[in-house]
Amino acid sequence: MQLSRLSEKTTLLALVLGATLICGLPLLLLFKTGLTGEHGLNFGPLLEAVQSRSVRSALWHSVESSFWSALAATALGTLLALLIGLTDIRTKGLLVFLILLPMMIPPHVTAIAWIQALGPGSPVLRWLGLAPELGSTHPLYSREGLVLLLTLQHSPLVFLLVRAALRSLPRELSDAARVSGAGSLLMLRRITLPLLAPSLLAGFALAFVAALGNFGINALIGIPARYTTLPVLVWRRLASFGPDVLPNVAVISVILSAVALAAILLQGVLQRRMRTSLIGLPQAPLAISLGSKRPFVEAALWLFVAFVLLLPTASLLATSLVRTYGLQLSAETLTFENFTEVLWRQSVTLRAFANSTIIAGSAALAIAFVSLFLAYFLAHRKRAHRNWANLALTQSEIAFAVPGLVMSIAFILAFIRPLPLLNISLYGTLWIILIAYVSVFLAVGLKPVAAAFLQMDGSLEDAARVAGAGFFRRMTRIFTPLAAPAAASGAILVFLTAYNEVTVSALLWSTGNETIGTTIFNYEDGGYTTLAASMSMVVVAATIFIMLAMNALAKRVPAGTIPWKD
């Protein structure tokens, strides 16, 4: 028994130290670099940065675009969740899959697709005779265009949160309102939306923070529009001047992370005030009959899905099948040379696919493994164990909440020098990207596993202890099999997110250590539009294939394994 307790304490200590080393320490170094000088705490560089016209402008652009896009994403995501969650429209499963698909597609791929879909050279709009005149300004190269793409990218996040909240609400209040004669709109305004207020606020905060740290859309739309945001300002300075400007970009990163953390803290305070205690078990959601309006509502939903998915995807595909961007796709201009180039001739793309597969898969497996143990301690009956586990959880949540580009700067500061004792430098290797992925996405993989452990009956552990099972035997024989579906769900989300991301790796990649996201971004940024479109199409096809494969396995795996399936 003493050995089992020692194993528990040793494992818990290792988890907390690990979370501190990869989540807390890099951020502490970032704040130390940005807020201290030779004589200790020094706010001079911070005040100087705030007084800088370029930093003030980028800060305002970041907050402005994030606020409006989060507001629009909250409205759009909530509307979609209410229509699918509360009405009797058909093919809900397919609609949910298609609505969530943009969330799985990298933001920079989304930006490239929409640039090609709505620009003067758009193959689809030119075929329809609706393309802007050649030489005219691209309609997306503006503040409004940036807000539009951020809205479309992040509304699925809100949709997912609100839909989950709808499914967890007890039916008693809604049934009582309907029995009392309340119509659907009155019930929505007086009962459903007030109960959803905490989830709506969480969705807004999540969309705001995601937009604040978004790099791909902000760079590809904001740079041509001369609408520079803080992530783009950090990237441009570090890309132009190298590690010599680390103290300068650390100060800007502190400002960016402070805005993100302030939004999260404000959300927490407001959520506590809005929270309502509910009595009753969650039941199947309502299916309000739309009557004669159902065909029109369904048509509107499918038109929206077609606009969001088909128009940019068709434009991306058409661009990838011509030799030069701007050529109209026809039998004479059709070519597969771009796909041959990126899949067979360009060593950088093959290396990027291999690198992303390895590090995204490794990060997903590592997070699934760590989450099983950390979630066990988060649900532990001993308060001391829970408190230490909550310390690790808090650090992982902060690392996830802070914009990815800020975490990149933090990891550069932490690992640019050789590791003590080992005298090995991780900077410029795949290892630093892998560790950054584990740090940033740990909270994503941990959430479903922690929820699974909280639902387990404490008598399971009591019976195992009475039978003499030690800590590791309890974990391998009892808790791991029960929590495996949740761990697999988290791992799938981590893999899909890390496989295509560009925000975290934008500053950490180096020659020979490219990722899919950085390679596509570099193609587009360098003017190789057709190659960027071809590689983006491969990524979109791979993402859809993975999601469809997971859907096909849904009936053969335990409930909860597939994150987007009920």
DARA-V294951 format. One record per residue. N is the residue number from 1. SS is DSSP state (A for helix, B for strand, O for the rest). PHI is phi as a letter, one per 20 degrees, with the letter a starting at -180 (none if undefined). OMEGA is omega as a letter, one per 40 degrees, with the letter a starting at -180 (999 if undefined). Layout:
n->{N	N}
ss->{SS	SS}
phi->{PHI	PHI}
omega->{OMEGA	OMEGA}
This chain:
n->{1	2	3	4	5	6	7	8	9	10	11	12	13	14	15	16	17	18	19	20	21	22	23	24	25	26	27	28	29	30	31	32	33	34	35	36	37	38	39	40	41	42	43	44	45	46	47	48	49	50	51	52	53	54	55	56	57	58	59	60	61	62	63	64	65	66	67	68	69	70	71	72	73	74	75	76	77	78	79	80	81	82	83	84	85	86	87	88	89	90	91	92	93	94	95	96	97	98	99	100	101	102	103	104	105	106	107	108	109	110	111	112	113	114	115	116	117	118	119	120	121	122	123	124	125	126	127	128	129	130	131	132	133	134	135	136	137	138	139	140	141	142	143	144	145	146	147	148	149	150	151	152	153	154	155	156	157	158	159	160	161	162	163	164	165	166	167	168	169	170	171	172	173	174	175	176	177	178	179	180	181	182	183	184	185	186	187	188	189	190	191	192	193	194	195	196	197	198	199	200	201	202	203	204	205	206	207	208	209	210	211	212	213	214	215	216	217	218	219	220	221	222	223	224	225	226	227	228	229	230	231	232	233	234	235	236	237	238	239	240	241	242	243	244	245	246	247	248	249	250	251	252	253	254	255	256	257	258	259	260	261	262	263	264	265	266	267	268	269	270	271	272	273	274	275	276	277	278	279	280	281	282	283	284	285	286	287	288	289	290	291	292	293	294	295	296	297	298	299	300	301	302	303	304	305	306	307	308	309	310	311	312	313	314	315	316	317	318	319	320	321	322	323	324	325	326	327	328	329	330	331	332	333	334	335	336	337	338	339	340	341	342	343	344	345	346	347	348	349	350	351	352	353	354	355	356	357	358	359	360	361	362	363	364	365	366	367	368	369	370	371	372	373	374	375	376	377	378	379	380	381	382	383	384	385	386	387	388	389	390	391	392	393	394	395	396	397	398	399	400	401	402	403	404	405	406	407	408	409	410	411	412	413	414	415	416	417	418	419	420	421	422	423	424	425	426	427	428	429	430	431	432	433	434	435	436	437	438	439	440	441	442	443	444	445	446	447	448	449	450	451	452	453	454	455	456	457	458	459	460	461	462	463	464	465	466	467	468	469	470	471	472	473	474	475	476	477	478	479	480	481	482	483	484	485	486	487	488	489	490	491	492	493	494	495	496	497	498	499	500	501	502	503	504	505	506	507	508	509	510	511	512	513	514	515	516	517	518	519	520	521	522	523	524	525	526	527	528	529	530	531	532	533	534	535	536	537	538	539	540	541	542	543	544	545	546	547	548	549	550	551	552	553	554	555	556	557	558	559	560	561	562	563	564	565	566}
ss->{O	A	A	A	A	A	A	A	A	A	A	A	A	A	A	A	A	A	A	A	A	A	A	A	A	A	A	A	A	A	A	A	A	A	A	B	B	O	O	B	B	O	O	A	A	A	A	A	A	A	A	O	A	A	A	A	A	A	A	A	A	A	A	A	A	A	A	A	A	A	A	A	A	A	A	A	A	A	A	A	A	A	A	A	A	A	B	O	O	O	O	A	A	A	A	A	A	A	A	A	A	A	A	A	O	O	A	A	A	A	A	A	A	A	A	A	A	A	O	O	O	O	A	A	A	A	A	A	O	O	O	O	O	O	O	O	O	O	O	O	O	O	A	A	A	A	A	A	A	A	A	A	A	A	A	A	A	A	A	A	A	A	A	A	A	A	A	A	O	B	O	A	A	A	A	A	A	A	A	O	O	O	O	A	A	A	A	A	A	A	A	A	A	A	A	A	A	A	A	A	A	A	A	A	A	A	A	A	A	A	A	A	A	O	O	A	A	A	A	A	A	A	O	O	O	O	O	O	O	A	A	A	A	A	A	A	A	A	A	A	A	A	A	A	A	A	A	A	A	A	A	A	A	A	A	A	A	A	A	A	A	A	A	A	A	A	A	A	A	A	A	A	A	A	O	O	O	O	O	O	O	B	O	O	O	O	O	B	O	O	A	A	A	A	A	A	A	A	A	A	A	A	A	A	A	A	A	A	A	A	A	A	A	A	A	A	A	A	A	A	O	O	O	O	O	O	O	O	O	O	O	O	O	O	O	O	A	A	A	A	A	A	A	A	A	O	A	A	A	A	A	A	A	A	A	A	A	A	A	A	A	A	A	A	A	A	A	A	A	A	A	A	A	A	A	A	A	A	O	O	O	O	A	A	A	A	A	A	A	A	A	A	A	A	A	A	A	A	A	A	A	O	O	A	A	A	A	A	A	A	A	A	A	A	A	O	O	O	O	O	O	O	O	O	O	O	O	O	O	A	A	A	A	A	A	A	A	A	A	A	A	A	A	A	A	A	A	A	A	A	A	A	A	A	O	O	O	O	A	A	A	A	A	A	A	A	O	O	O	O	A	A	A	A	A	A	A	A	A	A	A	A	A	A	A	A	A	A	A	A	A	A	A	A	A	A	A	A	A	A	O	O	O	O	O	O	O	O	O	O	O	O	O	O	O	A	A	A	A	A	A	A	A	A	A	O	O	O	A	A	A	A	A	A	A	A	A	A	A	A	A	A	A	A	A	A	A	A	A	A	A	A	O	O	O	O	O	O	O	O	O	O	O	O	O	O}
phi->{none	f	f	f	f	f	f	f	f	f	f	f	f	f	f	f	f	f	f	f	f	d	d	f	f	g	f	f	f	f	f	f	f	e	c	c	c	f	d	n	g	b	e	g	f	f	f	f	f	f	f	f	f	f	f	f	f	f	f	f	f	f	f	f	f	f	f	f	f	f	f	f	f	f	f	f	f	f	g	f	f	f	f	e	e	d	d	d	f	e	l	f	f	f	f	f	g	f	f	e	g	g	f	e	e	g	g	f	f	g	f	f	f	f	g	f	f	d	e	g	e	g	f	f	f	f	f	e	m	d	f	f	f	f	n	f	f	f	f	e	e	a	f	f	f	f	f	f	f	f	f	f	f	d	f	f	f	f	g	f	f	f	f	f	f	f	f	e	f	f	e	g	f	f	f	f	f	f	f	f	n	f	f	f	f	f	f	f	f	e	c	f	f	g	f	e	g	f	f	f	f	f	f	f	f	f	f	f	f	f	f	f	e	f	d	g	f	f	f	f	e	f	f	f	e	l	c	e	d	f	g	f	f	f	f	f	f	f	f	e	d	m	f	f	e	g	g	f	f	f	f	f	f	f	f	f	f	f	f	f	f	f	f	f	f	f	g	f	f	f	f	f	f	e	f	c	f	d	d	o	e	f	c	g	f	f	c	f	f	e	m	f	e	g	g	f	f	f	f	f	f	f	f	f	f	f	f	f	d	f	f	f	f	f	f	f	f	f	f	f	d	c	f	c	f	o	f	e	f	b	f	f	e	f	b	d	f	f	f	f	f	f	e	c	e	e	f	f	f	f	f	f	f	f	f	f	f	f	f	f	f	f	f	f	f	f	f	f	f	f	f	f	f	f	f	g	f	f	e	f	f	f	f	f	f	f	f	f	f	f	f	f	f	f	f	f	f	f	f	f	f	f	g	g	f	f	f	f	f	f	f	f	f	f	c	f	e	g	f	g	m	f	l	d	e	e	f	n	c	f	f	f	f	f	f	f	f	f	f	f	d	g	f	f	f	f	g	f	f	f	f	f	f	f	e	f	f	f	f	f	f	g	f	f	f	f	f	n	f	f	g	f	f	f	f	f	e	d	f	f	f	f	e	g	g	f	f	f	f	f	f	f	f	f	f	f	f	f	g	d	f	c	f	f	e	g	d	d	f	b	g	n	c	f	d	g	f	f	f	f	f	f	g	f	f	e	n	e	f	f	f	f	f	f	f	f	f	f	f	f	f	f	f	f	f	f	f	f	f	f	f	f	e	g	e	d	d	f	g	n	f	e	f	e	d	f}
omega->{i	i	i	i	i	i	i	a	i	i	i	i	i	i	a	i	i	i	i	a	a	i	a	a	i	i	i	i	i	a	i	a	a	a	i	i	a	a	i	a	a	i	a	i	i	i	i	i	a	i	i	a	a	i	i	i	a	i	i	i	i	a	a	a	i	a	a	i	i	i	i	i	i	i	a	a	i	i	i	a	i	a	a	a	a	a	a	i	a	i	a	a	i	i	i	i	a	i	a	a	i	i	a	i	a	a	a	i	i	a	i	a	a	i	a	a	a	a	i	i	a	a	a	a	i	i	i	a	a	a	i	a	i	a	i	a	i	a	a	a	a	i	a	i	i	i	a	a	i	i	a	a	a	i	i	i	i	i	a	a	a	i	i	i	i	a	a	a	i	a	a	a	i	i	i	i	a	i	a	i	a	i	a	a	i	i	i	a	a	a	a	a	i	i	a	a	i	i	i	i	i	i	i	a	i	i	i	a	i	i	a	a	a	a	a	a	i	a	a	i	a	a	i	a	a	i	a	i	a	i	i	i	i	a	a	a	a	i	a	a	i	a	a	a	a	i	a	a	i	i	i	i	i	i	a	a	i	i	a	a	i	i	i	a	i	i	a	i	a	i	i	a	a	a	i	i	a	i	i	a	i	a	i	a	i	i	a	a	i	i	a	a	a	a	a	i	i	i	i	i	a	i	i	i	i	i	a	a	a	a	i	a	i	i	i	i	a	i	a	a	i	a	a	i	a	i	i	a	i	i	a	a	a	i	i	a	a	i	i	a	a	a	a	a	a	a	a	a	i	i	a	i	a	a	a	i	a	a	i	i	i	i	a	i	a	a	i	a	a	a	i	a	a	i	i	a	i	i	a	a	i	a	a	i	i	a	i	i	i	i	i	i	a	i	i	i	i	i	i	a	i	i	a	i	i	i	i	i	i	i	i	i	a	a	i	i	i	i	i	i	a	a	i	i	i	a	a	i	i	a	a	i	i	i	i	i	i	a	a	a	i	a	i	a	a	a	a	a	i	i	i	i	i	i	a	i	a	a	i	a	i	a	i	i	i	i	i	a	i	a	a	i	i	a	a	a	a	a	a	i	a	a	a	i	i	i	i	i	i	a	i	i	i	a	a	a	a	a	a	a	i	a	a	a	a	a	a	a	i	a	a	a	i	i	i	a	a	a	i	a	a	i	a	a	a	i	i	a	a	i	i	i	a	a	i	i	i	a	i	i	i	i	i	i	a	a	i	i	i	i	a	a	a	a	a	a	a	i	i	a	i	a	a	i	i	999}
